[in-house]
């Protein structure tokens, strides 16, 4: 399963309370109100655990965690 699919499943289950709503890879999750600062921290923890990478504090930025695509791209560069 690719990172995008895994991230979407996590976001739907954990951050959207099990919603089956559509998530576009490029959708800005912060602007859409799907995630907030606490949601980003939960995503960072999930990414570290699921993909076996360490996300340093300086990488916890809006650019890296604002959309499914940006998170997938980040995971790809760290793997």
Biopython code that builds the backbone (N, CA, C, O; Angstrom):
import numpy as np
from Bio.PDB.StructureBuilder import StructureBuilder

atoms = [
    (1, "UNK", "N", (0.840, -1.177, 0.000)),
    (1, "UNK", "CA", (0.000, 0.000, 0.000)),
    (1, "UNK", "C", (0.889, 1.244, 0.000)),
    (1, "UNK", "O", (1.850, 1.325, 0.765)),
    (2, "UNK", "N", (0.565, 2.215, -0.861)),
    (2, "UNK", "CA", (1.422, 3.398, -0.908)),
    (2, "UNK", "C", (1.097, 4.368, 0.228)),
    (2, "UNK", "O", (0.054, 4.261, 0.874)),
    (3, "UNK", "N", (1.988, 5.294, 0.452)),
    (3, "UNK", "CA", (1.871, 6.214, 1.586)),
    (3, "UNK", "C", (0.579, 7.017, 1.533)),
    (3, "UNK", "O", (-0.049, 7.245, 2.567)),
    (4, "UNK", "N", (0.180, 7.440, 0.361)),
    (4, "UNK", "CA", (-1.032, 8.237, 0.212)),
    (4, "UNK", "C", (-2.262, 7.497, 0.731)),
    (4, "UNK", "O", (-3.075, 8.072, 1.455)),
    (5, "UNK", "N", (-2.400, 6.240, 0.367)),
    (5, "UNK", "CA", (-3.544, 5.429, 0.799)),
    (5, "UNK", "C", (-3.517, 5.243, 2.315)),
    (5, "UNK", "O", (-4.545, 5.385, 2.977)),
    (6, "UNK", "N", (-2.360, 4.928, 2.857)),
    (6, "UNK", "CA", (-2.212, 4.717, 4.301)),
    (6, "UNK", "C", (-2.556, 5.999, 5.064)),
    (6, "UNK", "O", (-3.260, 5.955, 6.073)),
    (7, "UNK", "N", (-2.064, 7.123, 4.587)),
    (7, "UNK", "CA", (-2.337, 8.398, 5.246)),
    (7, "UNK", "C", (-3.819, 8.757, 5.191)),
    (7, "UNK", "O", (-4.384, 9.221, 6.181)),
    (8, "UNK", "N", (-4.444, 8.544, 4.046)),
    (8, "UNK", "CA", (-5.879, 8.838, 3.918)),
    (8, "UNK", "C", (-6.698, 7.988, 4.881)),
    (8, "UNK", "O", (-7.624, 8.487, 5.522)),
    (9, "UNK", "N", (-6.361, 6.718, 4.983)),
    (9, "UNK", "CA", (-7.083, 5.836, 5.908)),
    (9, "UNK", "C", (-6.950, 6.338, 7.344)),
    (9, "UNK", "O", (-7.933, 6.387, 8.084)),
    (10, "UNK", "N", (-5.737, 6.707, 7.731)),
    (10, "UNK", "CA", (-5.512, 7.208, 9.087)),
    (10, "UNK", "C", (-6.299, 8.500, 9.322)),
    (10, "UNK", "O", (-6.959, 8.647, 10.350)),
    (11, "UNK", "N", (-6.229, 9.418, 8.385)),
    (11, "UNK", "CA", (-6.921, 10.700, 8.539)),
    (11, "UNK", "C", (-8.425, 10.484, 8.661)),
    (11, "UNK", "O", (-9.074, 11.087, 9.516)),
    (12, "UNK", "N", (-8.973, 9.633, 7.815)),
    (12, "UNK", "CA", (-10.419, 9.369, 7.880)),
    (12, "UNK", "C", (-10.812, 8.744, 9.221)),
    (12, "UNK", "O", (-11.769, 9.177, 9.862)),
    (13, "UNK", "N", (-10.064, 7.728, 9.630)),
    (13, "UNK", "CA", (-10.409, 7.000, 10.858)),
    (13, "UNK", "C", (-10.158, 7.808, 12.128)),
    (13, "UNK", "O", (-11.004, 7.852, 13.021)),
    (14, "UNK", "N", (-9.001, 8.440, 12.204)),
    (14, "UNK", "CA", (-8.582, 9.069, 13.456)),
    (14, "UNK", "C", (-8.884, 10.562, 13.559)),
    (14, "UNK", "O", (-9.135, 11.071, 14.651)),
    (15, "UNK", "N", (-8.860, 11.257, 12.439)),
    (15, "UNK", "CA", (-9.026, 12.709, 12.492)),
    (15, "UNK", "C", (-10.373, 13.177, 11.952)),
    (15, "UNK", "O", (-10.799, 14.301, 12.218)),
    (16, "UNK", "N", (-11.042, 12.307, 11.190)),
    (16, "UNK", "CA", (-12.362, 12.648, 10.648)),
    (16, "UNK", "C", (-13.440, 11.750, 11.258)),
    (16, "UNK", "O", (-14.542, 11.645, 10.721)),
    (17, "UNK", "N", (-13.119, 11.110, 12.373)),
    (17, "UNK", "CA", (-14.073, 10.277, 13.113)),
    (17, "UNK", "C", (-14.746, 9.211, 12.261)),
    (17, "UNK", "O", (-15.955, 9.002, 12.359)),
    (18, "UNK", "N", (-13.964, 8.539, 11.428)),
    (18, "UNK", "CA", (-14.488, 7.425, 10.648)),
    (18, "UNK", "C", (-15.278, 7.819, 9.420)),
    (18, "UNK", "O", (-15.961, 6.980, 8.832)),
    (19, "UNK", "N", (-15.202, 9.070, 9.022)),
    (19, "UNK", "CA", (-15.935, 9.545, 7.845)),
    (19, "UNK", "C", (-15.435, 8.860, 6.577)),
    (19, "UNK", "O", (-14.248, 8.561, 6.444)),
    (20, "UNK", "N", (-16.350, 8.618, 5.660)),
    (20, "UNK", "CA", (-15.982, 8.059, 4.359)),
    (20, "UNK", "C", (-15.865, 9.148, 3.309)),
    (20, "UNK", "O", (-15.814, 8.854, 2.114)),
    (21, "UNK", "N", (-15.820, 10.403, 3.737)),
    (21, "UNK", "CA", (-15.736, 11.526, 2.809)),
    (21, "UNK", "C", (-14.490, 11.461, 1.941)),
    (21, "UNK", "O", (-13.470, 10.886, 2.320)),
    (22, "UNK", "N", (-14.604, 12.060, 0.777)),
    (22, "UNK", "CA", (-13.484, 12.083, -0.155)),
    (22, "UNK", "C", (-12.375, 13.001, 0.355)),
    (22, "UNK", "O", (-12.626, 14.066, 0.919)),
    (23, "UNK", "N", (-11.172, 12.560, 0.144)),
    (23, "UNK", "CA", (-9.996, 13.364, 0.455)),
    (23, "UNK", "C", (-9.160, 13.447, -0.805)),
    (23, "UNK", "O", (-8.661, 12.433, -1.293)),
    (24, "UNK", "N", (-9.007, 14.639, -1.329)),
    (24, "UNK", "CA", (-8.149, 14.841, -2.487)),
    (24, "UNK", "C", (-6.708, 14.952, -1.997)),
    (24, "UNK", "O", (-6.440, 15.586, -0.976)),
    (25, "UNK", "N", (-5.795, 14.341, -2.717)),
    (25, "UNK", "CA", (-4.392, 14.360, -2.290)),
    (25, "UNK", "C", (-3.844, 15.777, -2.107)),
    (25, "UNK", "O", (-2.995, 16.009, -1.247)),
    (26, "UNK", "N", (-4.327, 16.718, -2.911)),
    (26, "UNK", "CA", (-3.799, 18.082, -2.867)),
    (26, "UNK", "C", (-4.582, 19.002, -1.934)),
    (26, "UNK", "O", (-4.194, 20.155, -1.745)),
    (27, "UNK", "N", (-5.673, 18.515, -1.350)),
    (27, "UNK", "CA", (-6.502, 19.360, -0.487)),
    (27, "UNK", "C", (-5.719, 19.842, 0.728)),
    (27, "UNK", "O", (-5.052, 19.058, 1.403)),
    (28, "UNK", "N", (-5.808, 21.125, 0.992)),
    (28, "UNK", "CA", (-5.150, 21.704, 2.155)),
    (28, "UNK", "C", (-5.971, 21.332, 3.388)),
    (28, "UNK", "O", (-7.035, 21.902, 3.632)),
    (29, "UNK", "N", (-5.472, 20.382, 4.153)),
    (29, "UNK", "CA", (-6.201, 19.842, 5.297)),
    (29, "UNK", "C", (-6.367, 20.855, 6.418)),
    (29, "UNK", "O", (-7.345, 20.801, 7.164)),
    (30, "UNK", "N", (-5.428, 21.769, 6.542)),
    (30, "UNK", "CA", (-5.528, 22.820, 7.559)),
    (30, "UNK", "C", (-6.613, 23.819, 7.180)),
    (30, "UNK", "O", (-7.472, 24.145, 8.000)),
    (31, "UNK", "N", (-6.579, 24.304, 5.948)),
    (31, "UNK", "CA", (-7.565, 25.285, 5.487)),
    (31, "UNK", "C", (-8.973, 24.702, 5.492)),
    (31, "UNK", "O", (-9.942, 25.417, 5.745)),
    (32, "UNK", "N", (-9.089, 23.406, 5.215)),
    (32, "UNK", "CA", (-10.394, 22.746, 5.186)),
    (32, "UNK", "C", (-10.912, 22.427, 6.589)),
    (32, "UNK", "O", (-12.054, 21.994, 6.743)),
    (33, "UNK", "N", (-10.084, 22.638, 7.605)),
    (33, "UNK", "CA", (-10.500, 22.369, 8.977)),
    (33, "UNK", "C", (-10.484, 20.892, 9.345)),
    (33, "UNK", "O", (-11.053, 20.499, 10.363)),
    (34, "UNK", "N", (-9.841, 20.079, 8.528)),
    (34, "UNK", "CA", (-9.774, 18.638, 8.794)),
    (34, "UNK", "C", (-8.753, 18.343, 9.885)),
    (34, "UNK", "O", (-8.963, 17.463, 10.720)),
    (35, "UNK", "N", (-7.648, 19.083, 9.874)),
    (35, "UNK", "CA", (-6.641, 18.932, 10.926)),
    (35, "UNK", "C", (-6.311, 20.300, 11.509)),
    (35, "UNK", "O", (-6.510, 21.335, 10.873)),
    (36, "UNK", "N", (-5.802, 20.273, 12.729)),
    (36, "UNK", "CA", (-5.324, 21.473, 13.395)),
    (36, "UNK", "C", (-3.920, 21.175, 13.911)),
    (36, "UNK", "O", (-3.321, 20.171, 13.524)),
    (37, "UNK", "N", (-3.395, 22.020, 14.768)),
    (37, "UNK", "CA", (-2.024, 21.806, 15.244)),
    (37, "UNK", "C", (-1.885, 20.481, 15.992)),
    (37, "UNK", "O", (-0.868, 19.802, 15.856)),
    (38, "UNK", "N", (-2.881, 20.111, 16.767)),
    (38, "UNK", "CA", (-2.844, 18.821, 17.461)),
    (38, "UNK", "C", (-2.911, 17.675, 16.450)),
    (38, "UNK", "O", (-2.247, 16.652, 16.618)),
    (39, "UNK", "N", (-3.705, 17.851, 15.417)),
    (39, "UNK", "CA", (-3.795, 16.846, 14.358)),
    (39, "UNK", "C", (-2.466, 16.641, 13.658)),
    (39, "UNK", "O", (-2.111, 15.517, 13.304)),
    (40, "UNK", "N", (-1.729, 17.727, 13.457)),
    (40, "UNK", "CA", (-0.406, 17.605, 12.836)),
    (40, "UNK", "C", (0.511, 16.777, 13.727)),
    (40, "UNK", "O", (1.243, 15.918, 13.236)),
    (41, "UNK", "N", (0.477, 17.027, 15.028)),
    (41, "UNK", "CA", (1.319, 16.251, 15.945)),
    (41, "UNK", "C", (0.936, 14.773, 15.925)),
    (41, "UNK", "O", (1.806, 13.903, 15.971)),
    (42, "UNK", "N", (-0.357, 14.489, 15.857)),
    (42, "UNK", "CA", (-0.805, 13.095, 15.765)),
    (42, "UNK", "C", (-0.324, 12.469, 14.457)),
    (42, "UNK", "O", (0.090, 11.310, 14.436)),
    (43, "UNK", "N", (-0.380, 13.235, 13.367)),
    (43, "UNK", "CA", (0.099, 12.732, 12.076)),
    (43, "UNK", "C", (1.601, 12.461, 12.106)),
    (43, "UNK", "O", (2.065, 11.455, 11.568)),
    (44, "UNK", "N", (2.352, 13.351, 12.731)),
    (44, "UNK", "CA", (3.802, 13.155, 12.840)),
    (44, "UNK", "C", (4.092, 11.853, 13.577)),
    (44, "UNK", "O", (4.921, 11.057, 13.135)),
    (45, "UNK", "N", (3.420, 11.639, 14.684)),
    (45, "UNK", "CA", (3.611, 10.412, 15.456)),
    (45, "UNK", "C", (3.254, 9.183, 14.620)),
    (45, "UNK", "O", (3.974, 8.184, 14.640)),
    (46, "UNK", "N", (2.148, 9.257, 13.891)),
    (46, "UNK", "CA", (1.724, 8.151, 13.035)),
    (46, "UNK", "C", (2.756, 7.883, 11.943)),
    (46, "UNK", "O", (3.126, 6.733, 11.707)),
    (47, "UNK", "N", (3.219, 8.929, 11.282)),
    (47, "UNK", "CA", (4.206, 8.785, 10.202)),
    (47, "UNK", "C", (5.475, 8.133, 10.740)),
    (47, "UNK", "O", (6.032, 7.239, 10.102)),
    (48, "UNK", "N", (5.930, 8.569, 11.898)),
    (48, "UNK", "CA", (7.140, 7.988, 12.480)),
    (48, "UNK", "C", (6.954, 6.501, 12.756)),
    (48, "UNK", "O", (7.825, 5.690, 12.440)),
    (49, "UNK", "N", (5.824, 6.152, 13.343)),
    (49, "UNK", "CA", (5.573, 4.753, 13.699)),
    (49, "UNK", "C", (5.322, 3.883, 12.465)),
    (49, "UNK", "O", (5.909, 2.810, 12.329)),
    (50, "UNK", "N", (4.463, 4.340, 11.581)),
    (50, "UNK", "CA", (4.034, 3.527, 10.440)),
    (50, "UNK", "C", (5.139, 3.348, 9.406)),
    (50, "UNK", "O", (5.301, 2.263, 8.848)),
    (51, "UNK", "N", (5.895, 4.409, 9.151)),
    (51, "UNK", "CA", (6.893, 4.362, 8.089)),
    (51, "UNK", "C", (8.314, 4.195, 8.609)),
    (51, "UNK", "O", (9.261, 4.140, 7.824)),
    (52, "UNK", "N", (8.468, 4.115, 9.931)),
    (52, "UNK", "CA", (9.777, 3.860, 10.517)),
    (52, "UNK", "C", (10.793, 4.957, 10.273)),
    (52, "UNK", "O", (11.981, 4.687, 10.098)),
    (53, "UNK", "N", (10.323, 6.192, 10.262)),
    (53, "UNK", "CA", (11.239, 7.316, 10.069)),
    (53, "UNK", "C", (11.136, 8.251, 11.265)),
    (53, "UNK", "O", (10.126, 8.264, 11.969)),
    (54, "UNK", "N", (12.173, 9.024, 11.487)),
    (54, "UNK", "CA", (12.151, 10.032, 12.540)),
    (54, "UNK", "C", (11.928, 11.383, 11.887)),
    (54, "UNK", "O", (12.626, 11.746, 10.941)),
    (55, "UNK", "N", (10.965, 12.119, 12.390)),
    (55, "UNK", "CA", (10.661, 13.444, 11.859)),
    (55, "UNK", "C", (11.233, 14.476, 12.827)),
    (55, "UNK", "O", (10.671, 14.696, 13.900)),
    (56, "UNK", "N", (12.347, 15.110, 12.455)),
    (56, "UNK", "CA", (12.928, 16.109, 13.351)),
    (56, "UNK", "C", (12.004, 17.325, 13.469)),
    (56, "UNK", "O", (11.216, 17.609, 12.567)),
    (57, "UNK", "N", (12.112, 18.030, 14.584)),
    (57, "UNK", "CA", (11.248, 19.187, 14.839)),
    (57, "UNK", "C", (11.256, 20.179, 13.680)),
    (57, "UNK", "O", (10.214, 20.737, 13.335)),
    (58, "UNK", "N", (12.418, 20.401, 13.079)),
    (58, "UNK", "CA", (12.503, 21.393, 12.002)),
    (58, "UNK", "C", (11.748, 20.964, 10.737)),
    (58, "UNK", "O", (11.491, 21.788, 9.859)),
    (59, "UNK", "N", (11.396, 19.688, 10.646)),
    (59, "UNK", "CA", (10.621, 19.207, 9.497)),
    (59, "UNK", "C", (9.114, 19.252, 9.736)),
    (59, "UNK", "O", (8.334, 19.001, 8.817)),
    (60, "UNK", "N", (8.704, 19.567, 10.953)),
    (60, "UNK", "CA", (7.273, 19.661, 11.261)),
    (60, "UNK", "C", (6.811, 21.058, 10.833)),
    (60, "UNK", "O", (6.704, 21.980, 11.643)),
    (61, "UNK", "N", (6.543, 21.176, 9.535)),
    (61, "UNK", "CA", (6.142, 22.448, 8.944)),
    (61, "UNK", "C", (4.839, 22.279, 8.174)),
    (61, "UNK", "O", (4.442, 21.168, 7.823)),
    (62, "UNK", "N", (4.193, 23.394, 7.925)),
    (62, "UNK", "CA", (2.967, 23.370, 7.129)),
    (62, "UNK", "C", (3.264, 22.816, 5.745)),
    (62, "UNK", "O", (2.462, 22.060, 5.197)),
    (63, "UNK", "N", (4.398, 23.178, 5.176)),
    (63, "UNK", "CA", (4.744, 22.681, 3.837)),
    (63, "UNK", "C", (4.789, 21.159, 3.786)),
    (63, "UNK", "O", (4.396, 20.567, 2.781)),
    (64, "UNK", "N", (5.257, 20.524, 4.839)),
    (64, "UNK", "CA", (5.377, 19.058, 4.851)),
    (64, "UNK", "C", (4.102, 18.338, 5.265)),
    (64, "UNK", "O", (3.936, 17.159, 4.950)),
    (65, "UNK", "N", (3.197, 19.017, 5.964)),
    (65, "UNK", "CA", (2.044, 18.320, 6.543)),
    (65, "UNK", "C", (0.691, 18.963, 6.232)),
    (65, "UNK", "O", (-0.281, 18.719, 6.947)),
    (66, "UNK", "N", (0.614, 19.775, 5.184)),
    (66, "UNK", "CA", (-0.663, 20.437, 4.895)),
    (66, "UNK", "C", (-1.605, 19.615, 4.035)),
    (66, "UNK", "O", (-2.808, 19.877, 4.025)),
    (67, "UNK", "N", (-1.090, 18.629, 3.312)),
    (67, "UNK", "CA", (-1.948, 17.809, 2.445)),
    (67, "UNK", "C", (-1.433, 16.372, 2.436)),
    (67, "UNK", "O", (-0.310, 16.093, 2.855)),
    (68, "UNK", "N", (-2.270, 15.485, 1.954)),
    (68, "UNK", "CA", (-1.851, 14.087, 1.823)),
    (68, "UNK", "C", (-0.650, 14.011, 0.882)),
    (68, "UNK", "O", (0.293, 13.263, 1.138)),
    (69, "UNK", "N", (-0.682, 14.782, -0.206)),
    (69, "UNK", "CA", (0.421, 14.769, -1.172)),
    (69, "UNK", "C", (1.721, 15.251, -0.539)),
    (69, "UNK", "O", (2.772, 14.643, -0.742)),
    (70, "UNK", "N", (1.659, 16.338, 0.227)),
    (70, "UNK", "CA", (2.892, 16.849, 0.837)),
    (70, "UNK", "C", (3.454, 15.857, 1.854)),
    (70, "UNK", "O", (4.670, 15.718, 1.978)),
    (71, "UNK", "N", (2.571, 15.168, 2.583)),
    (71, "UNK", "CA", (3.034, 14.154, 3.532)),
    (71, "UNK", "C", (3.633, 12.955, 2.800)),
    (71, "UNK", "O", (4.670, 12.431, 3.208)),
    (72, "UNK", "N", (2.991, 12.524, 1.735)),
    (72, "UNK", "CA", (3.505, 11.397, 0.943)),
    (72, "UNK", "C", (4.869, 11.730, 0.359)),
    (72, "UNK", "O", (5.782, 10.905, 0.373)),
    (73, "UNK", "N", (4.998, 12.955, -0.156)),
    (73, "UNK", "CA", (6.284, 13.398, -0.706)),
    (73, "UNK", "C", (7.354, 13.405, 0.383)),
    (73, "UNK", "O", (8.485, 12.979, 0.147)),
    (74, "UNK", "N", (7.001, 13.882, 1.562)),
    (74, "UNK", "CA", (7.950, 13.920, 2.670)),
    (74, "UNK", "C", (8.398, 12.510, 3.038)),
    (74, "UNK", "O", (9.592, 12.257, 3.194)),
    (75, "UNK", "N", (7.448, 11.599, 3.177)),
    (75, "UNK", "CA", (7.772, 10.207, 3.517)),
    (75, "UNK", "C", (8.707, 9.618, 2.465)),
    (75, "UNK", "O", (9.664, 8.923, 2.806)),
    (76, "UNK", "N", (8.438, 9.888, 1.194)),
    (76, "UNK", "CA", (9.268, 9.350, 0.107)),
    (76, "UNK", "C", (10.703, 9.863, 0.199)),
    (76, "UNK", "O", (11.642, 9.124, -0.096)),
    (77, "UNK", "N", (10.883, 11.114, 0.603)),
    (77, "UNK", "CA", (12.238, 11.662, 0.691)),
    (77, "UNK", "C", (12.990, 11.144, 1.909)),
    (77, "UNK", "O", (14.219, 11.200, 1.945)),
    (78, "UNK", "N", (12.268, 10.642, 2.904)),
    (78, "UNK", "CA", (12.898, 10.166, 4.136)),
    (78, "UNK", "C", (13.127, 8.661, 4.160)),
    (78, "UNK", "O", (13.872, 8.157, 5.001)),
    (79, "UNK", "N", (12.500, 7.952, 3.256)),
    (79, "UNK", "CA", (12.599, 6.480, 3.254)),
    (79, "UNK", "C", (13.863, 6.004, 2.587)),
    (79, "UNK", "O", (14.099, 4.799, 2.502)),
]
sb = StructureBuilder()
sb.init_structure("model")
sb.init_model(0)
sb.init_chain("A")
sb.init_seg("    ")
for serial, (resi, resn, name, xyz) in enumerate(atoms, 1):
    if name == "N":
        sb.init_residue(resn, " ", resi, " ")
    sb.init_atom(name, np.array(xyz, "f"), 0.0, 1.0, " ", f" {name:<3s}", serial, name[0])
structure = sb.get_structure()
